[in-house]
Amino acid sequence: MTNNPDLAFQVKAQEEIKRNGKEPVLGGQLRTKAAWVDESLCIGCTYCSCVATNTFVMEPIFGRARAVRQDGDSSRVIQEAIDTCPVNCIDWVKFEDLDDFRAQLEAKSIRPLGLPPLM
Ligand code: SF4
């Protein structure tokens, strides 16, 4: 061990972190997947947001559910929310694939619930 105070300015504060899908943001070392709502299929029943209250919220503009965080509820509670969905539009997906799913969803034309279909 050295007593050189200049080392504090030379050593990296943290090692670079590489994502592997097992970070605490996913609920700990045992969860390697993330909850994903296909909002284009959601009918806005609110069931999932009533069960896994820290994971799913109802998006106010389109009135559809969205998974807003992955570490808010246990896997068991999230699975219970998934099981309540009447149209099966919530899935477990790989954490690394979330950005691709978001991009696919943004490419779709989604209308706010409660409005008549386009003619
Ligand atoms: Fe949408 Fe399914 Fe949640 Fe109902 S349970 S709000 S249909 S995602």
Residues whose N, C-alpha, C, O or C-beta is under 5 A from the ligand:
A	BS01	SF4	V37 C42 I43 G44 C45 T46 Y47 C48 S49 A65 T84 C85 P86 V87
